[in-house]
Each structure stands twice: as C-alpha cells, then as structure tokens.
Amino acid sequence: MVTSTGPSGGSVDPAAIVRLLLDSGAVRFGDFTLTSGQKSDVYVDVKRAWTDPGRLDTIARALAARVGDAERLAGMELGAVPLVVATALRTGKPYVVLRKAPKEHGTRQAFEGEIPKDAHVLLIEDVSTTGGSSLRSIEIVRAAGGRVDRALVVVDRELGARERLAEVGVRLEPLLCLSDLRGAQR
C-alpha cells in the first residue's frame, strides 16, 4: 500500500481505505463467482462504499492525489462513474463516462463527454480482476483519439489485470490490492 498525497486535499492513509471498505460491507468473505467467471472466497463491491458521501470523498481524495498530468478522467458505467465524478470535482478535470455498449438509439455513442484528439486520459476503475473491463475502456478512449497510459483502480484483485494492461502500454496503479484486504481481515 502506498499513501496517496497531493494538492487535492492532503494524504489518505491506505489503512483508512481498507477500513472504510470493510466497515461498509464492500468486502465480503464466502463463496463467489466473479464477472470473469472465476471463483473467489472474497467479493469486493466498491459500490457499497461509494454510496456513502463521506466514504466516496475519502476514496476520491486518494484518487485525486494520483491524477498527475492527465487532461481528462474516464470511467466505465456503473462502478466507476461516482469515482470519476468525485475525482473530477476534486481536481477540476473534465471527465468522460464510458458505456459498456454503445447506445442503440440517437447518436449511438460509446461514451458521454468529450475526448479531444491526443488528450491524455486517465482511466479510473473500482475493481480490477483480469482487466477485461479496463481493456474495453482503453479501446473506447483510443478509438476516439485519446491517449491512455495509466489506470487507477481502488482494488486490484491481483488476477492478471496488471499484466494484461501492460501488454497494451497501460500501467495499472491500485490504491489497494486484494492481499491488503485479506491481511486486514485477520
């Protein structure tokens, strides 16, 4: 775990994020099937944390401290949207909401917002497992002419996302890893 610091509201101790995820019920232990189809004894649902404004603000402060020189923020519907919006409010950076599938009516857009040509876009995710959702997000941003070289994620489940994103030139930067949550539960 790395403490996040920056101009967007000071530092956020990773232990505080671990505690808020555990206290909100966002981390559950049992027998679960993940979106990827893999089985796991831990389920991480950051949405249970971001529905509380105080918890969302804490996560957004940690993300905002790591935005760096990105010109825009982007996140896939549903899980990343509050994280992207809250981080945008802290940093003043414009954001884009990416769709899982393009609208089937109207403009048939794959995203809402603007991605100017060559804009440096920072991807924000709630949880990464194999990186499939992140890869789709990167594809959308790049097809629109944006540049993506980093992805911030609240929790990396450590199941291959870091490696898969690296293959397309994107560095995954987690606030926490699943091992941090497992260690805190003991």
Buried (B, 14 or more C-beta within 10 A) or exposed (E): BEEBBBEBBEEBEBEBBBBBBBEBEBBEEEEBEBEBEEEBEBBBBBBBBBEEEEBBBBBBBBBBBBBEEBBBBBBBBEBBBBBBBBBBBBBEBBBBBBBEEEEEEEEEEBBBBEBEEEBBBBBBBBBBBBBBBBBBBBBBBBEBEBBBBBBBBBBBBBBBBBEBBEEBEBEBBBBBBBEBBEEBEE
